[in-house]
């Protein structure tokens, strides 16, 4: 057996020579003075040699530990040299599959069934918040504390909702990595956002109470801003579509003769087409708009850039100027309509379809987007008549209209 003293005293010779320890461990002393640890062993009947490192970086005790570990592999039928080669290859492959690279691959596959705006939102959030923190790390090596640090950094800017969404997106990326053999576990599953991020009371989109709706509608009628903004708010109340769906409306989508607005799949949140039956009042609003913007592509052209559509904040800012800051949003019209229509006994399926809440797969989309169209057209006309009554002050209850 070798000793530390014998190893230190070993001097280089004209030719390399070996000092043997036990169980195949030996130290090769080269003419240059370098001292290298080796293990001689047999695998499948062939004599082989494994390198275990250089002395003094690897001392005698550690060299013996490495020898024992290698012999355990040999006893299990594993060649330690091949095992080391495979481990090195795996590490190289792991280094190539960074979180950012895998996330972009996931994003490419994921975006197929989503709207363009949502697709761009997701990649921007990854690029701005996630990639700077963990993008360069091998996806298989990332641990939960790294995700927590990333989320806390985002939350520290006051972007609590974005921090939670970033954790959710990371979890989807890890699931993709596991499915493609690039990671063995999802560290995001170890994290509950409420355990690591500040919490705040859950609130819905701001909206006025139903009893305040008449006053709001009258203020819209008397709005002193641009006519297009006033008509946009009026049409939103009548149709209760999403803000993005309203402001992005094109004249090519609207059939005034048949009282129908067909929103194409690419403009919808779930990327399936949506039909909005147009009440008489909605058609009247659109006819006025036709005189204003009918020569342009968009129903609601932008004030600064007529070739584009109205800004996403225009309606919100108009509501704020009317005194509804923090009390009402464009999305609030959807909540009011849903509440009142449900309260008055309209069919839940009709309401949900009109709100475009129902998720539809690609196979059924062409059918479902027009499902219950006659019933929905009747509901939308009765809703418009009800709003008219609120403005005039001679309200006919919806339950009577629905009877």
N, C-alpha and C positions, 0 to 999 in steps of 0.2 A: 504494500500500500504506500501511496505517496504521502508526503507531509508538506506543510507550507514551507518549512525550512529547505527541504530538498528542492522544491520548485524554485524558490528564490535563488538558490545557489547554482541552479542549472545554467551553464554557460553555452553560448553558441559554438558550434564546431564547423569544420569545413563542409560537412554534409548534414542534412537534417537527421535528427534521431528522435526516438520515442521513449518516454518514461511511462511505464504502465502502472495503473491503479488496479482496482478489482472490478470484476463483472464487465469487462470490455472497455472501461474508461482509460484513456491514455492522453498524454500531453506530448505534442509534437514541438520540438525545439528547432527552429529554422536557423540557417546561417546568419540571417539578418538580426537574430535575437528575439524575433517574434515567437510567442508561445501560444499554441492553439490547442483547444480541447477537442477531442474526437471520441466517438463511440463506435467500436467495431461490433457488428452483430450479423446474424444470419436471418434472411427472410425468404421463405419458399426455397430453401436449400442454397441460396446464393449469399456469399459473404459481401457485406456492404459497410460503408462508413458514413456516419452522420456528424456534421460539424456542430459543436455545442457552444462556440464562442471563443473569445480570446482572453488569455490571462494578462494583466491582473483585473480586467473589467469583470471577468467571471472568476471568482475565487474557487478554491477547492470544494468547499461545502456546497456552493451553488452548482458547480459542475456535477457533483454527485446527485443533487436533486434533479437536475436535467436528465442525467443518465437513468435514474429510477423511473422518471415519468416516461421516457422513451421506451424503456423495457416493458412498462405496462401496456403501451400501445402494441409492441411486438407480440406480447403474450396474447393480446386480443386479435392478432392477425392483421394488424395495421402497420404499414411501413412508415416509420416516423419521418423519413425524408419526403415521401409523397404527401404525408399529412401536412408537413410544414409548407410544401409547395402549394398545396390546395388552400391552406389558410392565407398565404400571401396573395394568391389570386383572388380570394374572396374579399380581402381587405382592399385590394385595388379596385375591384368591382364596386364595393361599397362606397369608396371615395368618389367614384364616377357618378353614382346615383345619389346626388345631393337632393335635399328637400326641394329646392327650387326646380330642379330638372323634373323630378317626379310630379311635383305639383302642376307644372305646366302640361305634362302628359295627361294628368287627371283632368285638368281644365279643358283640354282639347276634346277628350271623350265625353265629358259631362255636359258641355255647352250645347250639344245637338238638339235637345228638347227644350231649351230655354230661350227667352226673349233676348234680343241683342243688348238692350239696356241692362238687363240683369247680368248677362255674361260679362259685359265690360265693368260693371260694378264689382263683381267678384275678383277679377284679375287686378283691378286697381287696388282693392283692399289688400290683396296678397303682396303686391309690389310695394305698397306704401308702409305696411305694418309688419308683415311676417318675414318676407325675404331678407330685409336688412338685419334681422335678428338671428334667424336659423337657416336662411336659404342656402348657405354654403356648407352646412353640416350634412354628413351622410344620413340619409333618411332612416337607416337601420340603427343608428347610434343615438338618436335624439331621445332624451329622457324627459319625464314630466316636469321637473323643475325648470327646464329651458322654456317649455311652453308657458309655464306660470309667469316667468320673467317677461316673456314677450307680451302676454296679455296685460300684465300690470303696467308695462310701459305705455301701452295704448290707453288703458284706463286712466293713467295719470294725466293724460292730455284732456280728460273730460269726456272721452269717447267711449263710454261704458258699453253701449250697445254694440259698437264696432268690435270692442275687445271680445265680447261673447261670441259674435259672429266669426271672428278669427279663429277662436278655439273650435267652433263647429266645422269650419272649412278645413282646419288642420286634421280633424278627426276623419273627414272624408278622404283626405289625401293619404293618410296612413292606411285606411281600409283598402284603398286602391293599391298601395304599395304591397300590402300583405297578399292581396289577390294575385299580384304579378310576381310574387316571390322575391320582392325587394326589401321586405322587412318581416319580422316574426311577430311583432305585437304593436298595438296601438296605444301609445302613452297618453293620448288625449282622453282615453277612457278612464284613466286614473284621476281625472280632474273633474270636480263639480264646480262650475263657475261661481256659485254662491259661496263656496269655501275659500276662494282666493280673490274674488272681486267684490267691490262695494255693491250693496243692493239698494234699490230704491223702489218705492211703491209702483206697481204696474198700473199704467194708465192707458186708456184707449185714445184714439185720435180725438182731439178737442172738438166738441160739437155742442151746440146749444140744446137746451131742453125742448121737447116737442111743443110746450106751451109758448116758447119764445120764437117759434118758427114763423108765425105770421108777421111779426115785426121785422125779422130778417128779410123775408121776401119783399116786404114793402120798401125796405131800405135798398134792396137790389134794384127794384123798379125805379127808385129815385136817384140811383148812383150817378154822381157827376163826373166820373172818369170817362175813359174812351168808350164809345158804344160797343166795340168788340168785346171789351172786358165785361161790361154789364151783361151782354148777351151770352158770354161764356158761362158766367155764374148762373144765369137763368136756365141755360140748357143743362148744366150740371145738376141743378135741382130737379129738373124734369126727367133726366135719364139716369142719374146717379151712377155714371161710369167713373172709372178711375181718372185722376187728373191727367196722367200721361196719355191715356186713351182719348181724352177730350181734346187736349191741345194739339195732339198729333193728327187729328182728323183731316182727311183729304176729301175733296169734293167727289173724287172718283169712287169713294166708299158709300156715298149717300144717294139713295133713290127716293126723291121727294114724291114722285107719283105714286109709289107703292108704300110710302110711309115706313121705310126700312133703311137701317144703317148697318152695313156689313163691315165689321172691323176684322182685317186679315190676321191670320195666326201670328205673323212676325211682330205684330204690335201688341199682342196679348201676353200677360204674365206667364200663362201656362202654354203659350205657343199653340193654341188651338183657336180657330175662328170663333167669332161671337156676333150674334145678331141682336141689335137694339131696335125693337119696334118703336116707331115714332108716333107719338100722340099728335093730335091736331095742333096743339100748342107748340110742340117741338118743331113741327113743320113750319109753323108761322115764324118762329125764331130763325130757322134756317133760311127761310125765304128773304128775311131782312138781311141776314148775313150774305146771302147770294148777291144782293145788290152792292154790298160793301167789298167783298173779297172773292166773288165768283170768278174773276178773271185770273185768280192765282191758284196755286196747287193746294194750299192749306186753307181750311175753313177759318182758322184763327192765325193769320200771318203775324210774324214778329213785328214789333213796332220799329226796331232798329234795322232788322234784316227781313224784308218782306218775302225773301225766298225761303226763309226758315219759318218755323211755327212759333207761337207765343211761348214765352218763358214759363218754366215750371213754377216760378214764384209769383207770377202775375196775379193769380186768383187769391193766393194767400195774402199778398200785399194789399189787394183791394179790400178784402175782409178786414184787415187791420185798420185801413183808413176809415172804414165804416164803424170802427169802435169794437171790433171783435177779436182783438189781439189776444191770443191764448185761450179764446173761447170757441173759435170755429175755424176749421180748415176745409179745403176742398173735399177731402176724404170724409169729412163729417156728414156731408149730404148722404153718403152711402149708409152710414150708421143710422141716421134719422129715418131714412126710407125703410131700411130693414126692420127697425123697431116698430114703426107704425103699421107696416103691412103685416108683420107677424101678429101684432096685437089685435088687428082687425080680422084675423082668421084666413088670410090668403094662404094658399098652399105653400108649404115650406120649399118644396122642390122648385116651384115656379120662381119664388123669390131668389133662391140660391143660384139658379141658372141665370136669372137676370143680373145678378151681382157678379156672375162669372166666377163663383167660388168653387163650383164643381170641377175637380180635376178630371181631365178626359185623356185617354190614351190615343195614340195616332190612328188606331183602327176605327174607333168610334167617334172621333172628332167631327168628321164630315156629317154625321147624323145628329149627334147630340147638340151641336151648336144651334140647331133650329128646333130642338125638342120643345114641345108645349108652346109653340109660337102663337097660335090663336089665343090661348089662355093668357100668355104673357102680354100680348097686344092689348087685350081687354084690361088687364091689370094696370098697364102703363097709362092707358087713357083715363081710367078712373083715378089714378094717382095724379095726373095732370089736372083733372077737374077738381080734385080735392085741393090742390095747391092754389088754383084760381079762386076757390071759395075762401081760402085763408086770406088772400090778398084783399078780396072785396069785403070780407067780414061776414058773409052769409054762408057759413061753413055747413056743408053737407057731410055728416060722418061717413068715414070710409066703409064702415060695416054696412051701411045702407047701400052704398055703391056696389059693394061686393055681393050683396044679397041676390 
